[in-house]
Amino acid sequence: MLSQERIKLMTRMAAYEENEGKKYMSIGSYFRSDYMGLQVIKSVISSTLAYLIILGLYIYYHFETFMQDIYKMDLMQVGKSLLLYYVIFVAANGLITYIVYSFRYSRAKRSLRRYYRHLKQLAAIYDIEKKNHS
Amino acid sequence: MSFLLELRDNLRDFYSRYEVYLLPFLKFLLAFGIFFAINMNLGYMTKLNSVTIVLVAALLCSFLPMNLMVVLAGIFVLLHFYAISLECAIVGFALFLLMFLLYYRFAPKDTLVVVLLPIAFALKIPVLIPIIAGLLCAPASVVSVAFGVVTYYVINYMKINAAAISSLDVENVINKFRYIIDGLMGNKEMLIFVISFCATTIIVYVIRRLSVDHAWTIAMCVGAVSNAVILLLGDLTYNTEISIVSTIIGSIVAVLLAKIVQFFAFNVDYTRTEYVQFEDDEYYYYVKAIPKNSVTKSKKTVKKITSVL
């Protein structure tokens, strides 16, 4: 016989798996440290690219001044300050990424916990149905 | 009111029943509108202006993810920029890439704001977008709103200065590049709009979260007024050419449109607000419950009249 409660639960779970659950399950398959590490690495790559673009635009804009002063410049000092800006830029981006994704990870875990609780409920309903049947 | 509520419920029913067909159709219409607006405003690459290309691109967008529409719109804009000059395309590409790398990697769903804001500017109701972002989105959407304003002003700048940029010395590419960057960076009007729209989004968001009656309506009205005030102050400070009359008319229209959005997204009956107080082992709860406006559908009764001959 059909159990209305079981069908309700299964429908709700199927809807979850189809929508927000899909995103959360892919996050939940990682350990926290792995997930955060991956996101921070992605952030370092994208912020490095962003920094290079900004630097490229800046150099292109001041191209003539650079060409005139290139022999007078202390290249070591310029390199150092460029590196310093790069580190600050990447670190700031990495920090924002860390905060945003740690929040997302804990939200996903919370949501998945609710889903697993529903799974347990479903298993219990099945058990009861089996007993009644036998 | 009950007629409107019934209409809303019928629309919801209709949408949920035919979602499979309606969603692609609406996406098609939106994409067609966006690409058409880009071609109408820029239109420097004549090949792109053909209706066939716009139709094919819009059809593609109708069944592909929403973000592809934004990517295609970006490609359309960049190709038109390329037709003006290579430097325009480089600046545009660098800007779009920076937006993607620094923000949209985090919040890919926010991309639509960037596309819709230039369209709202063209329709003279730009403040509608920060108000709706404040009502429906998270506070981080201010970044999207700011990017949307920048995108509009980049497009607008290229459109106004296309002739001047093309006529600049082809040999001296750096001068051309500098001319574009200087024009964009020195645009005070853009700066005022960025500040004003970011403030509006945050003000609307904060007020609509307050536990006061009619929070949504207060939020959109205060948002629209504060936007007008900031624009006016900015205009007085930097002597830009922001039309205050059109800002005020645009704000009124935007608030009216936002009320329609509110009708669909947040329709509650404040007259039936209930305050409940209870406790459990760990907390005291002070709950304010506001019932949603709803209406029971009028039942159609079919009366059968049979006559016995």
Interface residues (C-beta under 8 A of the other chain):
Chain A: K42 S43 S46 S47 L49 A50 I53 I54 G56 L57 Y60 Y61 F63 E64 N93 T97 V100
Chain B: V91 A94 L97 L98 L101 L102 R105 F106 I174 F177 R178 I181
